[in-house]
Amino acid sequence: MELKRSPLALPFPDMSAIDGVTLRVARARYKDWDRADLTYAELAEGTASAGVFTKNVCCSSEVELGRESVAQGRARALIVNAGNSNAFTGYRGREAVEQIMAQVADELGCETSQVLVSSTGVIGVPLPKDRAREGVSAVLRAAPCGWEEAAAAIGTTDTFTKGATTAAMLGDTRVTLNGIIKGSGMIAPDMATMLGYIFTDAAVEPTFLQHCLERANAQTFSCITVDSDTSTSDTVLAFATGKADNAPLASFDDPGADAFMAALADLCRQLAHLVVRDGEGAQKFIAVTVTGATSDESARRIGLAVANSPLVKTAIAGGDANWGRVVMAVGKAGEPADRDRLGIAFGGHWAAREGLPLENYDERPVAEHLAGREVDITVDIGLGDGRATVWTCDLTHGYISINADYRS
């Protein structure tokens, strides 16, 4: 099935090269399609690595081995397979990953643990070893490519390529951060639910890079949802080549550490929003902001209850200002809330305050807001200072069409 480009798509940005990163793509033909589906990133010696992974207990061998590799803190290469998630495939799936790791490590003369592998696509089909071997051989011989080509090759049901870039000044040294990501369906914030890769020329110690990535993830990837389903393959990896020659960052006490953290959080937020904008069948980008909760984490959970509600999402799809569905979602979240203190607004227009509909409530400006591509929902709990924003999309018939036909 040919997928139409999301109406919420953003153009791929201009992204400069990252010193110490070489990208290549090739065709392993994991599916019957005429496109590159194997991506390779070669990393300079000494590159620091960090990662966050799915909490889905039925995760893939790529995730299990990736956790082990990230714990070592250094990486030389990344391989991403598209079209086959290689999840729930037992020892055959693990052997395929280990074969890829050994093949690349032999080429680079490094430890197998320094080769990270991700796979995405259909669950339950072992990654074919012969195609993987041929694909890796082809990609190792391929000419270097740009960021957009790499971003396109990691996609599955994505309707547009997704990338983001930012920079930071670490003292007198300018560092660049680039990221590519794929994700469209099976998106829920059990850390990230997609595949995302971040590259920087900054010098960052692995332990601190891991801390920064986890912190950025909590504010971004763990605050998005398309359909409440958590993938078996979720992975976000960060690589710091150190080629910018700044004084290595090891803690927040180091000059420039705050600037690096801010840039990383900004990059992750951009990438997370791109995934939501390509939600399967999405027509509207929705931000749900919760204020007045008993804690930030409670606010996030309430926001996710609203963002994951099929009734809320279909109401937004239809442009229906049915704030009662938001009230329902708040009530089912299992978090502290008081019906008589609750307030609901759409696009800054309050429909209800302190548990009651406004006497002078005018639905017309709300309906106009809901007719647009970007929708803002505000929920005030009225109990404390906790605050969070989560992002989602509407639920349309397009989601059903894509997923009913996914394997064909």
C-alpha positions as CSV (number, residue, x, y, z in Angstrom):
1,M,0.0,0.0,0.0
2,E,1.4,3.4,-1.0
3,L,1.3,5.8,1.9
4,K,0.4,9.5,1.3
5,R,2.7,12.1,2.8
6,S,1.4,13.3,6.2
7,P,-0.2,16.8,6.0
8,L,1.8,17.6,9.1
9,A,5.2,16.8,7.5
10,L,8.1,19.2,7.8
11,P,10.9,19.5,5.2
12,F,14.1,17.8,5.9
13,P,16.6,20.3,7.3
14,D,20.1,21.2,6.0
15,M,22.4,19.1,8.1
16,S,26.2,19.6,8.1
17,A,28.6,16.7,8.4
18,I,29.7,15.5,11.8
19,D,33.4,14.9,12.0
20,G,34.0,11.3,12.9
21,V,30.7,10.0,11.3
22,T,30.5,8.4,7.9
23,L,27.1,7.3,6.6
24,R,26.3,4.7,3.9
25,V,23.1,2.9,2.8
26,A,22.5,-0.3,0.7
27,R,19.7,-2.6,-0.3
28,A,19.4,-5.8,1.7
29,R,15.9,-6.4,0.3
30,Y,14.4,-7.5,3.6
31,K,11.0,-6.7,1.9
32,D,9.8,-6.6,-1.6
33,W,10.6,-3.0,-2.2
34,D,12.8,-1.0,-4.4
35,R,14.7,1.1,-1.9
36,A,17.7,1.1,0.5
37,D,16.8,-0.7,3.7
38,L,20.2,-1.1,5.4
39,T,22.0,1.9,7.0
40,Y,25.5,2.0,8.2
41,A,27.2,4.6,10.3
42,E,31.0,4.3,10.9
43,L,32.3,6.1,13.9
44,A,35.7,7.3,14.8
45,E,37.8,5.4,17.3
46,G,37.0,6.5,20.9
47,T,33.4,7.5,20.1
48,A,31.3,7.6,23.3
49,S,27.9,5.9,23.2
50,A,24.7,6.0,25.2
51,G,21.3,4.6,24.8
52,V,17.8,4.2,26.0
53,F,15.7,1.1,25.1
54,T,12.2,-0.2,25.2
55,K,10.8,-1.7,28.4
56,N,8.7,-4.1,26.4
57,V,9.6,-7.6,27.9
58,C,9.2,-9.2,24.4
59,C,12.1,-7.1,23.1
60,S,14.3,-8.1,20.2
61,S,17.9,-9.5,20.4
62,E,19.0,-6.2,19.0
63,V,17.7,-4.4,22.1
64,E,19.3,-7.0,24.5
65,L,22.7,-6.9,22.8
66,G,22.4,-3.1,22.5
67,R,22.0,-2.7,26.2
68,E,25.2,-4.7,26.7
69,S,27.1,-2.7,24.2
70,V,26.0,0.7,25.6
71,A,27.2,-0.4,29.0
72,Q,30.7,-0.6,27.6
73,G,30.5,3.1,26.6
74,R,32.3,3.1,23.3
75,A,31.1,2.4,19.7
76,R,32.7,2.1,16.2
77,A,29.6,1.4,14.1
78,L,25.8,1.3,13.8
79,I,23.8,-0.9,11.5
80,V,20.0,-0.4,11.1
81,N,17.8,-2.9,9.2
82,A,14.4,-1.8,8.0
83,G,11.5,-4.1,7.1
84,N,12.1,-6.8,9.6
85,S,12.1,-6.2,13.4
86,N,13.7,-9.6,14.1
87,A,11.7,-9.6,17.4
88,F,10.2,-12.7,18.9
89,T,12.5,-14.8,16.7
90,G,14.5,-16.8,19.4
91,Y,18.0,-18.0,18.9
92,R,17.8,-17.6,15.1
93,G,17.2,-13.9,15.5
94,R,20.1,-13.5,17.9
95,E,22.4,-15.4,15.6
96,A,21.6,-13.0,12.8
97,V,22.5,-10.0,15.0
98,E,25.7,-11.6,16.2
99,Q,26.6,-12.4,12.6
100,I,26.2,-8.7,11.6
101,M,28.2,-7.5,14.6
102,A,31.0,-10.0,13.8
103,Q,31.0,-9.1,10.1
104,V,31.3,-5.3,10.8
105,A,33.8,-5.8,13.7
106,D,36.0,-7.9,11.4
107,E,36.0,-5.1,8.8
108,L,36.9,-2.4,11.4
109,G,39.2,-4.4,13.5
110,C,37.2,-3.7,16.7
111,E,35.4,-5.6,19.4
112,T,32.0,-7.0,18.4
113,S,30.5,-5.1,21.4
114,Q,31.4,-1.8,19.6
115,V,28.9,-2.6,16.8
116,L,25.3,-1.7,17.6
117,V,22.4,-3.1,15.6
118,S,18.8,-2.1,15.3
119,S,16.0,-3.6,13.3
120,T,12.5,-2.4,12.6
121,G,9.5,-3.8,10.8
122,V,7.4,-7.0,11.0
123,I,7.5,-8.9,14.3
124,G,8.0,-12.7,14.4
125,V,10.1,-13.3,11.2
126,P,13.8,-14.1,11.7
127,L,16.1,-11.7,10.0
128,P,17.4,-13.7,7.0
129,K,21.1,-14.2,7.5
130,D,22.0,-14.5,3.8
131,R,20.4,-11.1,3.0
132,A,21.9,-9.5,6.1
133,R,25.4,-10.8,5.1
134,E,25.0,-9.6,1.5
135,G,23.5,-6.3,2.7
136,V,26.4,-5.6,5.1
137,S,28.9,-6.5,2.4
138,A,27.2,-4.1,0.0
139,V,27.0,-1.2,2.5
140,L,30.6,-1.5,3.4
141,R,31.5,-1.0,-0.2
142,A,29.0,1.8,-0.8
143,A,29.9,5.4,-1.3
144,P,29.2,7.7,1.7
145,C,25.8,9.4,1.7
146,G,24.0,12.3,3.3
147,W,21.7,12.5,6.3
148,E,18.5,12.5,4.3
149,E,19.4,9.3,2.5
150,A,20.2,7.6,5.9
151,A,17.0,8.9,7.4
152,A,15.0,7.5,4.5
153,A,16.6,4.1,4.7
154,I,15.6,3.5,8.3
155,G,11.9,4.1,7.7
156,T,9.0,1.6,7.4
157,T,5.5,3.1,7.4
158,D,7.0,6.6,7.6
159,T,5.6,9.0,5.1
160,F,8.5,11.5,5.3
161,T,12.1,11.5,6.3
162,K,12.8,12.9,9.7
163,G,15.9,14.8,10.9
164,A,16.9,17.6,13.1
165,T,20.0,19.6,13.9
166,T,21.2,22.1,16.5
167,A,24.4,23.4,17.9
168,A,25.9,24.6,21.2
169,M,28.9,26.7,22.3
170,L,31.1,24.8,24.8
171,G,33.3,27.7,25.9
172,D,34.9,28.8,22.7
173,T,34.1,25.6,20.8
174,R,31.1,25.2,18.7
175,V,29.7,21.7,18.6
176,T,27.0,20.3,16.3
177,L,24.3,17.8,17.1
178,N,22.4,15.9,14.3
179,G,19.7,13.4,14.7
180,I,17.6,11.1,12.4
181,I,14.6,9.1,13.5
182,K,11.9,6.8,12.3
183,G,8.5,6.2,13.8
184,S,4.8,6.4,12.7
185,G,2.8,3.7,14.5
186,M,3.3,1.5,17.5
187,I,4.2,4.7,19.4
188,A,3.8,5.0,23.1
189,P,6.2,6.5,25.7
190,D,7.7,3.5,27.4
191,M,10.9,5.3,26.8
192,A,10.6,6.1,23.2
193,T,8.8,3.7,20.7
194,M,10.8,4.3,17.6
195,L,14.4,4.2,16.4
196,G,16.4,7.4,16.8
197,Y,20.1,8.1,16.4
198,I,21.9,11.2,17.6
199,F,25.4,12.2,16.6
200,T,27.7,15.0,17.8
201,D,31.3,16.0,17.4
202,A,31.4,17.1,21.1
203,A,33.7,15.3,23.5
204,V,31.5,13.8,26.2
205,E,32.4,11.0,28.7
206,P,30.1,8.0,28.2
207,T,28.6,8.1,31.7
208,F,27.7,11.7,31.4
209,L,26.3,11.2,27.9
210,Q,24.1,8.5,29.2
211,H,22.9,10.7,32.0
212,C,22.1,13.5,29.6
213,L,20.3,11.2,27.2
214,E,18.1,9.8,29.9
215,R,17.2,13.2,31.1
216,A,16.4,14.5,27.7
217,N,14.3,11.4,26.9
218,A,12.2,11.9,30.0
219,Q,11.1,15.3,28.7
220,T,10.6,14.4,25.1
221,F,10.4,10.8,23.7
222,S,8.7,9.7,26.9
223,C,6.1,12.4,26.4
224,I,4.8,11.3,23.0
225,T,2.1,8.8,21.9
226,V,0.3,7.9,18.8
227,D,-1.6,4.7,19.7
228,S,-0.5,3.7,23.2
229,D,1.4,0.6,21.8
230,T,5.0,0.1,22.9
231,S,7.3,-1.4,20.3
232,T,9.5,-4.5,20.9
233,S,12.5,-2.6,19.3
234,D,12.5,0.9,20.7
235,T,16.0,2.4,20.7
236,V,17.5,5.8,20.9
237,L,21.3,5.9,20.7
238,A,23.6,8.9,21.1
239,F,27.2,9.0,19.8
240,A,29.8,11.6,20.6
241,T,32.9,11.4,18.4
242,G,35.0,14.0,20.4
243,K,36.3,15.5,17.1
244,A,35.4,19.1,18.2
245,D,38.3,18.9,20.6
246,N,36.5,20.6,23.5
247,A,37.5,19.8,27.0
248,P,35.6,16.5,27.6
249,L,32.3,16.9,29.5
250,A,32.1,14.6,32.5
251,S,29.5,16.4,34.8
252,F,27.3,19.4,35.0
253,D,30.1,21.2,36.8
254,D,32.1,21.3,33.6
255,P,31.9,24.6,31.6
256,G,29.5,24.1,28.7
257,A,27.7,21.1,30.2
258,D,24.5,23.0,30.6
259,A,24.6,24.3,27.0
260,F,25.2,20.8,25.7
261,M,22.3,19.5,27.8
262,A,20.0,22.2,26.5
263,A,21.0,21.5,22.9
264,L,20.5,17.7,23.3
265,A,17.0,18.3,24.9
266,D,16.1,20.6,22.0
267,L,17.2,18.1,19.4
268,C,15.3,15.3,21.1
269,R,12.2,17.4,21.3
270,Q,12.4,18.2,17.6
271,L,12.8,14.5,16.8
272,A,9.9,13.5,19.1
273,H,7.6,16.0,17.5
274,L,8.4,14.7,14.0
275,V,7.3,11.2,15.0
276,V,3.9,12.5,16.2
277,R,3.5,14.5,13.0
278,D,3.8,11.3,11.1
279,G,1.4,9.3,13.3
280,E,-0.3,6.8,11.1
281,G,-3.3,8.5,9.5
282,A,-2.7,11.7,11.5
283,Q,-4.3,14.9,10.4
284,K,-3.7,17.0,13.5
285,F,-0.8,17.6,15.9
286,I,-2.0,17.8,19.5
287,A,-0.3,19.2,22.5
288,V,-1.8,18.4,25.9
289,T,-0.5,20.6,28.7
290,V,-1.4,19.7,32.3
291,T,-0.9,22.2,35.1
292,G,-1.8,22.2,38.8
293,A,-1.0,18.5,39.4
294,T,0.5,17.2,42.6
295,S,3.8,16.5,40.8
296,D,5.4,16.8,37.3
297,E,5.2,13.0,37.0
298,S,1.5,13.0,37.9
299,A,0.9,15.7,35.3
300,R,2.6,13.6,32.7
301,R,0.5,10.6,33.5
302,I,-2.7,12.6,33.3
303,G,-1.6,14.1,30.0
304,L,-0.9,10.7,28.6
305,A,-4.3,9.4,29.7
306,V,-5.8,12.3,27.7
307,A,-3.5,11.8,24.7
308,N,-4.1,8.1,24.6
309,S,-7.9,8.3,24.8
310,P,-9.5,7.1,21.5
311,L,-12.6,9.1,22.4
312,V,-10.5,12.3,22.8
313,K,-8.5,11.6,19.7
314,T,-11.5,10.9,17.5
315,A,-13.3,14.0,18.8
316,I,-10.3,16.1,17.7
317,A,-10.3,14.3,14.4
318,G,-13.9,15.4,13.9
319,G,-13.4,18.9,15.2
320,D,-15.8,18.2,18.1
321,A,-15.3,20.4,21.1
322,N,-16.4,17.6,23.5
323,W,-14.5,18.6,26.6
324,G,-16.4,16.0,28.6
325,R,-14.2,13.4,27.0
326,V,-11.1,15.2,28.4
327,V,-12.8,15.1,31.9
328,M,-13.3,11.4,31.5
329,A,-9.7,10.8,30.6
330,V,-8.4,12.8,33.6
331,G,-10.6,10.8,35.9
332,K,-9.4,7.4,34.6
333,A,-5.7,8.4,34.9
334,G,-5.4,7.1,38.5
335,E,-3.7,10.3,39.6
336,P,-4.9,12.8,42.3
337,A,-7.6,15.0,40.8
338,D,-10.6,16.9,42.1
339,R,-13.6,17.1,39.9
340,D,-14.6,20.5,41.5
341,R,-11.3,22.1,40.8
342,L,-10.8,20.9,37.2
343,G,-10.4,23.3,34.3
344,I,-10.4,22.5,30.5
345,A,-9.4,24.7,27.6
346,F,-8.9,24.4,23.9
347,G,-6.5,26.8,22.2
348,G,-6.5,29.0,25.2
349,H,-10.3,29.2,25.3
350,W,-11.7,27.9,28.6
351,A,-14.7,25.6,28.4
352,A,-14.8,24.8,32.1
353,R,-13.3,26.1,35.3
354,E,-13.4,24.8,38.8
355,G,-15.5,21.8,37.9
356,L,-18.2,23.7,36.0
357,P,-18.8,24.8,32.4
358,L,-18.4,28.5,31.9
359,E,-21.8,30.3,31.9
360,N,-20.7,32.5,28.9
361,Y,-18.9,29.7,27.1
362,D,-18.7,30.3,23.4
363,E,-17.9,27.2,21.4
364,R,-17.3,29.0,18.1
365,P,-13.6,30.0,18.7
366,V,-12.9,26.5,20.0
367,A,-14.4,25.0,16.9
368,E,-12.2,27.3,14.8
369,H,-9.2,26.2,16.7
370,L,-10.0,22.5,16.3
371,A,-10.4,23.0,12.6
372,G,-6.7,23.7,12.3
373,R,-3.7,21.3,12.0
374,E,-2.3,22.1,15.4
375,V,-4.5,21.7,18.5
376,D,-3.7,22.8,22.1
377,I,-5.5,21.2,25.1
378,T,-4.9,22.6,28.6
379,V,-6.0,20.8,31.7
380,D,-5.7,22.5,35.1
381,I,-6.0,20.1,38.0
382,G,-5.9,22.8,40.6
383,L,-4.1,20.8,43.3
384,G,-0.4,21.8,43.1
385,D,2.5,23.0,41.0
386,G,3.1,19.9,38.8
387,R,3.2,20.5,35.1
388,A,3.9,18.5,31.9
389,T,3.2,18.6,28.2
390,V,2.7,15.5,26.1
391,W,2.2,15.3,22.4
392,T,0.0,13.1,20.3
393,C,-2.1,13.2,17.1
394,D,-5.7,12.5,16.2
395,L,-7.2,9.1,15.4
396,T,-8.6,8.7,11.9
397,H,-9.7,5.9,9.6
398,G,-6.3,6.1,8.0
399,Y,-4.7,4.5,11.1
400,I,-7.0,1.5,10.5
401,S,-6.3,1.3,6.8
402,I,-2.5,1.3,7.3
403,N,-2.4,-1.3,10.1
404,A,-5.0,-3.6,8.6
405,D,-2.8,-3.8,5.5
406,Y,0.6,-3.7,7.2
407,R,2.1,-7.1,6.2
408,S,0.9,-7.1,2.7
